[in-house]
Amino acid sequence: MLLSDEVKPKPSGVRMRRIARTILAWRKESGQDQQEVANAVGWSNAKQSRIEGAKLPATPADVMTLALHFGRSVEEREALFRDAQTVGSARWLEQVSDDAFAADVREYVALEAEAAEVRIFKVDVMPGLFQTADYARAIEELIAKTDNGRSEDRVRARIQRQGRVQDGTTLRVRCVLTEAVLRIEVGGRATWLGQLRRIAELMDLPNVDIRVIKSTSGAYRAMGYPFSILGFAANEPDIGYVELLGTGIYLEQEAEIEPYADAFDELWETAEGSDESRDLLSEIIGAAE
């Protein structure tokens, strides 16, 4: 039975953005402007602009038309065609193989690059936005069964993400960490201490607020469920992301994201304040030195 207009899921913002970025890149590589492309494929400049701006879902037929116009490979055409076919699904569960994981990271990074704010909750590992290169490599050594040249790509991806945090203005970050994240000695004493000092530096940035839930605080909301919520400008809907072992889950429906947003608010209240969290971090560093 076909879904009625009232119950059809909203288009996937994640896939719309992916498709828009790809089509924009194709056009720029071709050296054509929007009007030239619109004239060649037989639709309006306004439609081309809305597709490239992720304001209008590109249909599978639109994608194929543009891919053929730009002379893209069969593999590129089919990959984007599949994305266009699933724009209207209610949830996107993307299975990520070892070989494709770097591409999945780049997709999340691309969304993060468009975000105005990110809320992060981590249980036992530092967020990628905060990781030092040594810490990231230590994590990769544990994750990668077979390297295939991807591990260093993922490390670079994590480090490249941090530019918008470090400039102190363009990305606001609110992060809740459990005390365990600070105390687990990832990569050995030197790597661990280097990571803790990095967190201390980030705490001084005006756009970063990192708070810690002390181990003595007892049970708390969302125990065992790390997640991120990306917020965008211009009243665009939030996108939630849950990174599991080999799987990336994007949450786009309001009903799916709301429990995570509520949980983050409670975690924020449960955690120590900014100054108290800074004091706890200094205490851990001092005891380890």
C-alpha positions, 0 to 999 in steps of 0.5 A, spaced: 500 500 500 502 506 498 503 511 503 499 517 503 501 524 503 500 525 511 505 519 513 510 520 507 517 520 511 521 527 510 526 527 505 533 525 508 537 531 509 543 527 509 543 524 502 540 530 500 546 534 502 551 528 499 547 529 492 548 536 492 555 536 494 557 531 489 553 535 483 556 541 485 563 538 485 561 535 478 559 542 475 565 546 478 570 540 475 566 541 468 567 549 468 560 550 467 555 555 471 548 553 473 545 557 467 549 553 462 547 546 465 540 548 466 540 550 459 543 543 457 539 538 461 532 542 460 530 545 466 530 552 470 536 555 473 532 555 479 531 548 479 539 547 478 540 552 484 535 548 489 538 541 487 545 544 488 543 547 495 540 541 498 533 545 497 530 540 492 531 533 492 534 530 486 530 525 483 534 518 480 532 521 473 535 528 475 541 524 477 542 520 471 541 526 467 546 530 470 551 524 471 551 523 463 551 531 462 558 531 466 560 525 463 561 521 469 563 514 470 558 508 471 560 507 478 559 514 480 552 514 476 550 508 480 552 510 487 549 517 486 543 514 483 542 509 489 542 515 494 537 518 490 532 512 490 533 512 498 532 520 499 525 519 502 526 513 506 524 514 514 531 512 516 538 511 513 542 505 516 548 505 512 553 499 513 560 501 513 565 496 511 573 496 513 574 499 506 569 504 505 569 506 512 574 512 510 568 515 506 563 514 511 568 519 516 568 524 510 561 524 509 560 525 517 566 530 516 562 534 510 556 534 515 560 537 520 563 542 516 556 545 514 554 545 522 553 551 526 553 547 533 555 540 535 553 536 541 557 530 543 556 525 548 562 520 549 562 514 554 569 511 553 573 515 548 575 522 546 571 525 540 574 525 533 574 533 534 578 533 540 583 527 538 591 528 538 594 525 532 597 520 536 591 518 540 587 517 534 593 513 531 592 508 537 585 508 537 586 506 529 591 500 531 585 497 536 580 498 530 583 496 524 584 488 523 587 490 516 590 496 514 589 497 507 592 504 507 585 506 510 588 508 518 592 514 516 587 516 512 582 516 518 587 519 522 588 525 517 580 526 517 580 527 524 585 532 524 582 536 519 576 536 522 579 540 528 580 547 524 573 549 525 574 548 532 580 551 533 579 558 530 574 559 536 568 562 532 565 558 526 563 551 530 560 551 537 561 545 541 558 542 547 561 536 549 559 531 555 565 526 557 564 521 562 570 521 567 572 514 564 574 518 558 579 522 561 582 516 565 583 511 560 590 511 558 590 510 550 596 509 547 601 509 553 602 514 558 605 519 554 600 519 548 594 519 554 597 525 557 598 529 551 591 528 549 589 530 556 593 537 555 590 538 549 583 537 552 585 543 557 587 547 551 580 546 548 577 548 554 580 555 553 576 556 547 570 561 547 566 556 542 568 550 546 564 547 553 567 541 555 563 538 561 565 531 565 560 527 569 564 524 575 564 517 576 562 518 583 555 521 580 552 515 580 547 512 574 545 517 569 541 518 563 543 515 556 548 510 560 552 506 554 549 510 548 554 515 545 551 520 540 552 526 537 547 532 534 549 536 529 545 543 528 545 547 522 543 555 521 537 558 518 532 553 522 534 547 518 533 541 522 538 537 526 541 531 524 543 525 529 549 520 529 550 514 532 557 511 530 557 503 532 562 498 530 562 498 523 555 502 522 553 509 522 546 511 523 543 517 521 537 520 525 533 525 521 526 524 524 524 529 529 521 523 533 528 520 533 532 525 535 528 528 540 530 523 546 537 524 544 536 532 545 532 531 551 538 526 554 543 531 552 540 536 556 539 532 562 547 529 561 549 537 561 545 538 568 548 532 571 555 533 569 560 538 573 560 545 571 565 548 566 570 550 572 569 544 576 570 540 570 577 544 568 579 542 576 578 535 575 582 535 569 588 538 572 587 534 578 588 528 573 594 531 569 597 533 576 597 526 579 599 523 572 605 527 571 
